[in-house]
């Protein structure tokens, strides 16, 4: 029970950070938002922007599975990577990140049996952008 409470508290904190990032983007404070996203990915998920941009999807997914994240942690990881992608100026880097977001949505559905209309909708938009 303690582990579950701790996870819920961490996810709530990550949710607040994600909301803050989205607010900063709306307020044209992209530099602050990018810093928050990078810090969160580095400190919570131990993933850098370079790692996320350059690591092939199959290796990325293998490593994510080995870390045995809970479904909510994966959902938040996808959200932070999606925000990072939106803040990238380089189109190739943005697309590499979006591919990982789609892969995480697939993982959530196929292996965690978590279905979300938000993910389906977002996946459709990303797949069009990746064409």
N, C-alpha and C positions, 0 to 999 in steps of 0.2 A: 504494500500500500504506500509505503514511504517513497519508493522509486517512482510510482505512478504520480504521486503528488508533486514530486520534484520535476518530473517531465512536464506535467501540466503547467507548473510555474515557469519553467524555461520556455515553453511554447507561448505562454501568455506574454512573456518578456519579448520574445522574438516577434510576436504579433504587433506589439507596441513599436518596436524598432521599424518594422515594415510600414506601419502607418505613418511614422515620422518621415521615412524615406519618401513615401508617396506625397506627403504634404510638402516636403522640401522641393520635390520636382515641380509640383504645381506652383510653388512660389519662386520658380526659376533659380533655385539654389542647388543646381546639379552637382557642383563640386562637393558640397556637404553631403548630398545624398550618396554620391559615389563613394565617399570616404566611409560612410556608415555601412554601406553594402559590403565593401571590401573588408572592413573590420569584422563584421558579423561572419562572413564566409571564412575568414582566416581564424578567428578565435573560437567560433562554435563548431564549424565544420572542418577546420584545418585544411581549407582549400583556398588557393590563391587564384587570382584572375588569370595568371599565366597557365597554371595547371588546368583550369577549366577551359581555357581557350584552345590549348594544344593537345590535351589528352584525347585519344580516340574514344569514341562512345563505348565500345566493348570493354575497354580497360576501365573507363570511368564507372560503368555499371557494375563490373566485377568488384571494384574497390568499394563502391557504395553498398553492395550486398554484403561484403565481408565485414563492414562496420556495423551491420545489423541495426540500422536505424528503425525507429518506430514509424508508422505511416505518417503521423503528423509532422515528424521531423523531415521526412522526404517531401511532404507537401510544402513546408516552409522553405526547404532547400530549393525546390523548383521556383518558388515565388522570388526568392532572392536572386537566383541566377537570371530569371526573367527580367527583373529590375536592372541588374547589371548589364544585360544585353541591350536594354533600352537606352542605357547611358553611354553605350559605345559609339564612337564615331566611325570606326572601321567596320564596313559591311561584312567582311569575311569573319571577323571576330564575333560580331553580333549573331551571324548565322550559326557559327559553331556553338555558341551558347544556347541559342534557341533549339538546336538539335538535342542538346542535353535536357532541356526543359521537357520537350516532347518525350524523350526516353524515360524521364522520371514519371511523367503521367502514365505512360505505358506500364512501367514497373508497378506503380500504385494499383492500376486496374488488374493487371494479370497476376501478380504475385501476392499483393496485399488485399485484393478484392475490394478496393476502395473506388467507388464510382462517384464522379462529380460532374454535374452539368457545366459548372464553371470551367473545369478542365477540358471537357469536350469542346466547348465553345472556344476556349483559348487555343487548343490544339488546332482547330480548324483555321483560325486566323494565322497561327504560326506556320502551318503547312502551306498556306497560300503565299506567305511572305518568303518561304524557303524554296518555292518553285523557280 
